Amino acid sequence: MVHTKVKTYKHKIGKNQYLVIQIFQSAVATAHTGNALASNAVNVKIFKSHKKR
């Protein structure tokens, strides 16, 4: 993994609130002999935070 940039936006449409996550990644793999695999996979975990009173 060479570079990762994450942007998050919250949109409210009516009573519904949407979370938009944009993930920009770049991966590079090189090998002198054999195969090289550059993976662009990502793991995303979303946690709902409880509002404090």
PyMOL Python script that loads the backbone (N, CA, C, O; Angstrom):
from pymol import cmd

cmd.read_pdbstr("""\
ATOM      1  N   MET A   1       0.844  -1.175   0.000  1.00  0.00           N
ATOM      2  CA  MET A   1       0.000   0.000   0.000  1.00  0.00           C
ATOM      3  C   MET A   1       0.892   1.242   0.000  1.00  0.00           C
ATOM      4  O   MET A   1       1.734   1.411   0.882  1.00  0.00           O
ATOM      5  N   VAL A   2       0.703   2.090  -0.977  1.00  0.00           N
ATOM      6  CA  VAL A   2       1.529   3.273  -1.105  1.00  0.00           C
ATOM      7  C   VAL A   2       0.833   4.488  -0.514  1.00  0.00           C
ATOM      8  O   VAL A   2       1.449   5.266   0.214  1.00  0.00           O
ATOM      9  N   HIS A   3      -0.439   4.653  -0.821  1.00  0.00           N
ATOM     10  CA  HIS A   3      -1.129   5.872  -0.412  1.00  0.00           C
ATOM     11  C   HIS A   3      -2.603   5.566  -0.138  1.00  0.00           C
ATOM     12  O   HIS A   3      -3.236   4.828  -0.892  1.00  0.00           O
ATOM     13  N   THR A   4      -3.145   6.132   0.937  1.00  0.00           N
ATOM     14  CA  THR A   4      -4.552   5.972   1.270  1.00  0.00           C
ATOM     15  C   THR A   4      -5.114   7.312   1.708  1.00  0.00           C
ATOM     16  O   THR A   4      -4.523   7.997   2.543  1.00  0.00           O
ATOM     17  N   LYS A   5      -6.256   7.687   1.142  1.00  0.00           N
ATOM     18  CA  LYS A   5      -6.922   8.930   1.516  1.00  0.00           C
ATOM     19  C   LYS A   5      -8.402   8.622   1.713  1.00  0.00           C
ATOM     20  O   LYS A   5      -9.035   8.015   0.849  1.00  0.00           O
ATOM     21  N   VAL A   6      -8.951   9.042   2.851  1.00  0.00           N
ATOM     22  CA  VAL A   6     -10.339   8.736   3.187  1.00  0.00           C
ATOM     23  C   VAL A   6     -11.085  10.043   3.402  1.00  0.00           C
ATOM     24  O   VAL A   6     -10.627  10.918   4.136  1.00  0.00           O
ATOM     25  N   LYS A   7     -12.240  10.167   2.756  1.00  0.00           N
ATOM     26  CA  LYS A   7     -13.126  11.310   2.963  1.00  0.00           C
ATOM     27  C   LYS A   7     -14.485  10.794   3.416  1.00  0.00           C
ATOM     28  O   LYS A   7     -14.992   9.812   2.875  1.00  0.00           O
ATOM     29  N   THR A   8     -15.069  11.451   4.401  1.00  0.00           N
ATOM     30  CA  THR A   8     -16.396  11.060   4.872  1.00  0.00           C
ATOM     31  C   THR A   8     -17.316  12.272   4.809  1.00  0.00           C
ATOM     32  O   THR A   8     -16.914  13.397   5.103  1.00  0.00           O
ATOM     33  N   TYR A   9     -18.543  12.017   4.423  1.00  0.00           N
ATOM     34  CA  TYR A   9     -19.563  13.055   4.329  1.00  0.00           C
ATOM     35  C   TYR A   9     -20.829  12.553   5.007  1.00  0.00           C
ATOM     36  O   TYR A   9     -21.145  11.365   4.944  1.00  0.00           O
ATOM     37  N   LYS A  10     -21.549  13.452   5.651  1.00  0.00           N
ATOM     38  CA  LYS A  10     -22.854  13.128   6.212  1.00  0.00           C
ATOM     39  C   LYS A  10     -23.913  13.929   5.462  1.00  0.00           C
ATOM     40  O   LYS A  10     -23.815  15.149   5.334  1.00  0.00           O
ATOM     41  N   HIS A  11     -24.923  13.220   4.970  1.00  0.00           N
ATOM     42  CA  HIS A  11     -26.024  13.851   4.264  1.00  0.00           C
ATOM     43  C   HIS A  11     -27.323  13.514   4.981  1.00  0.00           C
ATOM     44  O   HIS A  11     -27.540  12.368   5.375  1.00  0.00           O
ATOM     45  N   LYS A  12     -28.172  14.495   5.148  1.00  0.00           N
ATOM     46  CA  LYS A  12     -29.474  14.262   5.761  1.00  0.00           C
ATOM     47  C   LYS A  12     -30.542  14.545   4.720  1.00  0.00           C
ATOM     48  O   LYS A  12     -30.654  15.656   4.202  1.00  0.00           O
ATOM     49  N   ILE A  13     -31.318  13.523   4.427  1.00  0.00           N
ATOM     50  CA  ILE A  13     -32.412  13.647   3.470  1.00  0.00           C
ATOM     51  C   ILE A  13     -33.679  13.241   4.204  1.00  0.00           C
ATOM     52  O   ILE A  13     -33.881  12.061   4.492  1.00  0.00           O
ATOM     53  N   GLY A  14     -34.532  14.207   4.508  1.00  0.00           N
ATOM     54  CA  GLY A  14     -35.736  13.930   5.281  1.00  0.00           C
ATOM     55  C   GLY A  14     -35.365  13.522   6.693  1.00  0.00           C
ATOM     56  O   GLY A  14     -34.621  14.229   7.373  1.00  0.00           O
ATOM     57  N   LYS A  15     -35.876  12.386   7.136  1.00  0.00           N
ATOM     58  CA  LYS A  15     -35.548  11.871   8.465  1.00  0.00           C
ATOM     59  C   LYS A  15     -34.326  10.961   8.444  1.00  0.00           C
ATOM     60  O   LYS A  15     -33.808  10.600   9.501  1.00  0.00           O
ATOM     61  N   ASN A  16     -33.859  10.586   7.254  1.00  0.00           N
ATOM     62  CA  ASN A  16     -32.740   9.652   7.133  1.00  0.00           C
ATOM     63  C   ASN A  16     -31.417  10.392   7.052  1.00  0.00           C
ATOM     64  O   ASN A  16     -31.306  11.417   6.379  1.00  0.00           O
ATOM     65  N   GLN A  17     -30.407   9.861   7.748  1.00  0.00           N
ATOM     66  CA  GLN A  17     -29.068  10.419   7.700  1.00  0.00           C
ATOM     67  C   GLN A  17     -28.138   9.385   7.080  1.00  0.00           C
ATOM     68  O   GLN A  17     -28.082   8.237   7.523  1.00  0.00           O
ATOM     69  N   TYR A  18     -27.411   9.803   6.054  1.00  0.00           N
ATOM     70  CA  TYR A  18     -26.545   8.899   5.311  1.00  0.00           C
ATOM     71  C   TYR A  18     -25.089   9.263   5.540  1.00  0.00           C
ATOM     72  O   TYR A  18     -24.737  10.440   5.618  1.00  0.00           O
ATOM     73  N   LEU A  19     -24.251   8.251   5.645  1.00  0.00           N
ATOM     74  CA  LEU A  19     -22.812   8.420   5.776  1.00  0.00           C
ATOM     75  C   LEU A  19     -22.160   7.913   4.496  1.00  0.00           C
ATOM     76  O   LEU A  19     -22.295   6.741   4.145  1.00  0.00           O
ATOM     77  N   VAL A  20     -21.457   8.795   3.805  1.00  0.00           N
ATOM     78  CA  VAL A  20     -20.786   8.450   2.554  1.00  0.00           C
ATOM     79  C   VAL A  20     -19.287   8.419   2.827  1.00  0.00           C
ATOM     80  O   VAL A  20     -18.714   9.390   3.320  1.00  0.00           O
ATOM     81  N   ILE A  21     -18.661   7.291   2.498  1.00  0.00           N
ATOM     82  CA  ILE A  21     -17.220   7.125   2.710  1.00  0.00           C
ATOM     83  C   ILE A  21     -16.559   6.940   1.352  1.00  0.00           C
ATOM     84  O   ILE A  21     -16.878   6.007   0.616  1.00  0.00           O
ATOM     85  N   GLN A  22     -15.632   7.842   1.027  1.00  0.00           N
ATOM     86  CA  GLN A  22     -14.859   7.718  -0.208  1.00  0.00           C
ATOM     87  C   GLN A  22     -13.438   7.329   0.169  1.00  0.00           C
ATOM     88  O   GLN A  22     -12.787   8.009   0.963  1.00  0.00           O
ATOM     89  N   ILE A  23     -12.960   6.228  -0.409  1.00  0.00           N
ATOM     90  CA  ILE A  23     -11.620   5.726  -0.109  1.00  0.00           C
ATOM     91  C   ILE A  23     -10.810   5.726  -1.400  1.00  0.00           C
ATOM     92  O   ILE A  23     -11.193   5.099  -2.387  1.00  0.00           O
ATOM     93  N   PHE A  24      -9.683   6.437  -1.380  1.00  0.00           N
ATOM     94  CA  PHE A  24      -8.782   6.487  -2.519  1.00  0.00           C
ATOM     95  C   PHE A  24      -7.504   5.765  -2.124  1.00  0.00           C
ATOM     96  O   PHE A  24      -6.860   6.125  -1.138  1.00  0.00           O
ATOM     97  N   GLN A  25      -7.133   4.738  -2.898  1.00  0.00           N
ATOM     98  CA  GLN A  25      -5.958   3.940  -2.582  1.00  0.00           C
ATOM     99  C   GLN A  25      -5.116   3.718  -3.822  1.00  0.00           C
ATOM    100  O   GLN A  25      -5.613   3.732  -4.949  1.00  0.00           O
ATOM    101  N   SER A  26      -3.836   3.515  -3.588  1.00  0.00           N
ATOM    102  CA  SER A  26      -2.954   3.096  -4.662  1.00  0.00           C
ATOM    103  C   SER A  26      -1.973   2.075  -4.101  1.00  0.00           C
ATOM    104  O   SER A  26      -1.462   2.241  -2.993  1.00  0.00           O
ATOM    105  N   ALA A  27      -1.715   1.031  -4.859  1.00  0.00           N
ATOM    106  CA  ALA A  27      -0.806  -0.032  -4.433  1.00  0.00           C
ATOM    107  C   ALA A  27       0.127  -0.380  -5.589  1.00  0.00           C
ATOM    108  O   ALA A  27      -0.273  -0.379  -6.753  1.00  0.00           O
ATOM    109  N   VAL A  28       1.372  -0.677  -5.245  1.00  0.00           N
ATOM    110  CA  VAL A  28       2.377  -1.006  -6.245  1.00  0.00           C
ATOM    111  C   VAL A  28       3.098  -2.275  -5.801  1.00  0.00           C
ATOM    112  O   VAL A  28       3.437  -2.427  -4.628  1.00  0.00           O
ATOM    113  N   ALA A  29       3.328  -3.177  -6.739  1.00  0.00           N
ATOM    114  CA  ALA A  29       4.076  -4.396  -6.440  1.00  0.00           C
ATOM    115  C   ALA A  29       5.042  -4.689  -7.587  1.00  0.00           C
ATOM    116  O   ALA A  29       4.672  -4.613  -8.759  1.00  0.00           O
ATOM    117  N   THR A  30       6.277  -5.024  -7.237  1.00  0.00           N
ATOM    118  CA  THR A  30       7.277  -5.380  -8.240  1.00  0.00           C
ATOM    119  C   THR A  30       8.012  -6.636  -7.787  1.00  0.00           C
ATOM    120  O   THR A  30       8.119  -6.915  -6.593  1.00  0.00           O
ATOM    121  N   ALA A  31       8.510  -7.378  -8.754  1.00  0.00           N
ATOM    122  CA  ALA A  31       9.293  -8.578  -8.447  1.00  0.00           C
ATOM    123  C   ALA A  31      10.325  -8.788  -9.554  1.00  0.00           C
ATOM    124  O   ALA A  31      10.058  -8.531 -10.728  1.00  0.00           O
ATOM    125  N   HIS A  32      11.507  -9.261  -9.155  1.00  0.00           N
ATOM    126  CA  HIS A  32      12.550  -9.549 -10.153  1.00  0.00           C
ATOM    127  C   HIS A  32      12.196 -10.827 -10.916  1.00  0.00           C
ATOM    128  O   HIS A  32      12.321 -10.884 -12.139  1.00  0.00           O
ATOM    129  N   THR A  33      11.757 -11.840 -10.188  1.00  0.00           N
ATOM    130  CA  THR A  33      11.332 -13.080 -10.828  1.00  0.00           C
ATOM    131  C   THR A  33      10.042 -13.546 -10.168  1.00  0.00           C
ATOM    132  O   THR A  33       9.845 -13.330  -8.973  1.00  0.00           O
ATOM    133  N   GLY A  34       9.177 -14.174 -10.924  1.00  0.00           N
ATOM    134  CA  GLY A  34       7.931 -14.697 -10.371  1.00  0.00           C
ATOM    135  C   GLY A  34       6.794 -13.688 -10.481  1.00  0.00           C
ATOM    136  O   GLY A  34       6.834 -12.761 -11.290  1.00  0.00           O
ATOM    137  N   ASN A  35       5.783 -13.894  -9.647  1.00  0.00           N
ATOM    138  CA  ASN A  35       4.582 -13.067  -9.706  1.00  0.00           C
ATOM    139  C   ASN A  35       4.539 -12.106  -8.531  1.00  0.00           C
ATOM    140  O   ASN A  35       5.045 -12.400  -7.448  1.00  0.00           O
ATOM    141  N   ALA A  36       3.926 -10.950  -8.765  1.00  0.00           N
ATOM    142  CA  ALA A  36       3.713  -9.962  -7.708  1.00  0.00           C
ATOM    143  C   ALA A  36       2.256  -9.534  -7.757  1.00  0.00           C
ATOM    144  O   ALA A  36       1.704  -9.313  -8.835  1.00  0.00           O
ATOM    145  N   LEU A  37       1.638  -9.418  -6.602  1.00  0.00           N
ATOM    146  CA  LEU A  37       0.222  -9.064  -6.523  1.00  0.00           C
ATOM    147  C   LEU A  37       0.077  -7.777  -5.725  1.00  0.00           C
ATOM    148  O   LEU A  37       0.463  -7.714  -4.558  1.00  0.00           O
ATOM    149  N   ALA A  38      -0.483  -6.753  -6.359  1.00  0.00           N
ATOM    150  CA  ALA A  38      -0.764  -5.483  -5.673  1.00  0.00           C
ATOM    151  C   ALA A  38      -2.233  -5.491  -5.299  1.00  0.00           C
ATOM    152  O   ALA A  38      -3.101  -5.474  -6.172  1.00  0.00           O
ATOM    153  N   SER A  39      -2.514  -5.516  -4.017  1.00  0.00           N
ATOM    154  CA  SER A  39      -3.895  -5.615  -3.543  1.00  0.00           C
ATOM    155  C   SER A  39      -4.423  -4.239  -3.180  1.00  0.00           C
ATOM    156  O   SER A  39      -3.744  -3.452  -2.521  1.00  0.00           O
ATOM    157  N   ASN A  40      -5.635  -3.960  -3.616  1.00  0.00           N
ATOM    158  CA  ASN A  40      -6.297  -2.698  -3.289  1.00  0.00           C
ATOM    159  C   ASN A  40      -7.454  -2.949  -2.333  1.00  0.00           C
ATOM    160  O   ASN A  40      -8.398  -2.161  -2.284  1.00  0.00           O
ATOM    161  N   ALA A  41      -7.391  -4.035  -1.575  1.00  0.00           N
ATOM    162  CA  ALA A  41      -8.485  -4.378  -0.661  1.00  0.00           C
ATOM    163  C   ALA A  41      -8.498  -3.435   0.530  1.00  0.00           C
ATOM    164  O   ALA A  41      -7.474  -2.874   0.920  1.00  0.00           O
ATOM    165  N   VAL A  42      -9.692  -3.276   1.099  1.00  0.00           N
ATOM    166  CA  VAL A  42      -9.839  -2.376   2.249  1.00  0.00           C
ATOM    167  C   VAL A  42     -10.827  -2.990   3.228  1.00  0.00           C
ATOM    168  O   VAL A  42     -11.795  -3.636   2.826  1.00  0.00           O
ATOM    169  N   ASN A  43     -10.579  -2.786   4.509  1.00  0.00           N
ATOM    170  CA  ASN A  43     -11.496  -3.198   5.567  1.00  0.00           C
ATOM    171  C   ASN A  43     -12.093  -1.947   6.198  1.00  0.00           C
ATOM    172  O   ASN A  43     -11.367  -1.043   6.611  1.00  0.00           O
ATOM    173  N   VAL A  44     -13.420  -1.900   6.272  1.00  0.00           N
ATOM    174  CA  VAL A  44     -14.111  -0.731   6.822  1.00  0.00           C
ATOM    175  C   VAL A  44     -14.957  -1.178   8.000  1.00  0.00           C
ATOM    176  O   VAL A  44     -15.753  -2.110   7.887  1.00  0.00           O
ATOM    177  N   LYS A  45     -14.781  -0.509   9.128  1.00  0.00           N
ATOM    178  CA  LYS A  45     -15.607  -0.758  10.299  1.00  0.00           C
ATOM    179  C   LYS A  45     -16.326   0.537  10.657  1.00  0.00           C
ATOM    180  O   LYS A  45     -15.707   1.594  10.783  1.00  0.00           O
ATOM    181  N   ILE A  46     -17.633   0.437  10.818  1.00  0.00           N
ATOM    182  CA  ILE A  46     -18.435   1.607  11.175  1.00  0.00           C
ATOM    183  C   ILE A  46     -19.047   1.361  12.547  1.00  0.00           C
ATOM    184  O   ILE A  46     -19.751   0.375  12.764  1.00  0.00           O
ATOM    185  N   PHE A  47     -18.766   2.275  13.463  1.00  0.00           N
ATOM    186  CA  PHE A  47     -19.298   2.177  14.808  1.00  0.00           C
ATOM    187  C   PHE A  47     -20.277   3.320  15.026  1.00  0.00           C
ATOM    188  O   PHE A  47     -20.018   4.455  14.626  1.00  0.00           O
ATOM    189  N   LYS A  48     -21.395   3.019  15.658  1.00  0.00           N
ATOM    190  CA  LYS A  48     -22.370   4.046  15.984  1.00  0.00           C
ATOM    191  C   LYS A  48     -22.076   4.542  17.393  1.00  0.00           C
ATOM    192  O   LYS A  48     -22.106   3.774  18.354  1.00  0.00           O
ATOM    193  N   SER A  49     -21.791   5.836  17.500  1.00  0.00           N
ATOM    194  CA  SER A  49     -21.473   6.386  18.810  1.00  0.00           C
ATOM    195  C   SER A  49     -22.765   6.786  19.517  1.00  0.00           C
ATOM    196  O   SER A  49     -23.696   7.308  18.902  1.00  0.00           O
ATOM    197  N   HIS A  50     -22.797   6.530  20.814  1.00  0.00           N
ATOM    198  CA  HIS A  50     -23.965   6.874  21.609  1.00  0.00           C
ATOM    199  C   HIS A  50     -23.914   8.358  21.975  1.00  0.00           C
ATOM    200  O   HIS A  50     -22.871   8.879  22.372  1.00  0.00           O
ATOM    201  N   LYS A  51     -25.036   9.011  21.838  1.00  0.00           N
ATOM    202  CA  LYS A  51     -25.094  10.428  22.179  1.00  0.00           C
ATOM    203  C   LYS A  51     -25.141  10.596  23.690  1.00  0.00           C
ATOM    204  O   LYS A  51     -25.906   9.920  24.378  1.00  0.00           O
ATOM    205  N   LYS A  52     -24.319  11.501  24.197  1.00  0.00           N
ATOM    206  CA  LYS A  52     -24.278  11.762  25.631  1.00  0.00           C
ATOM    207  C   LYS A  52     -25.353  12.778  25.992  1.00  0.00           C
ATOM    208  O   LYS A  52     -25.608  13.730  25.255  1.00  0.00           O
ATOM    209  N   ARG A  53     -25.969  12.555  27.127  1.00  0.00           N
ATOM    210  CA  ARG A  53     -26.995  13.497  27.581  1.00  0.00           C
ATOM    211  C   ARG A  53     -26.449  14.423  28.625  1.00  0.00           C
ATOM    212  O   ARG A  53     -27.172  15.286  29.124  1.00  0.00           O
TER     213      ARG A  53
END
""", "prot")
cmd.dss("prot")
cmd.show_as("cartoon", "prot")
cmd.util.cbc("prot")
cmd.orient("prot")
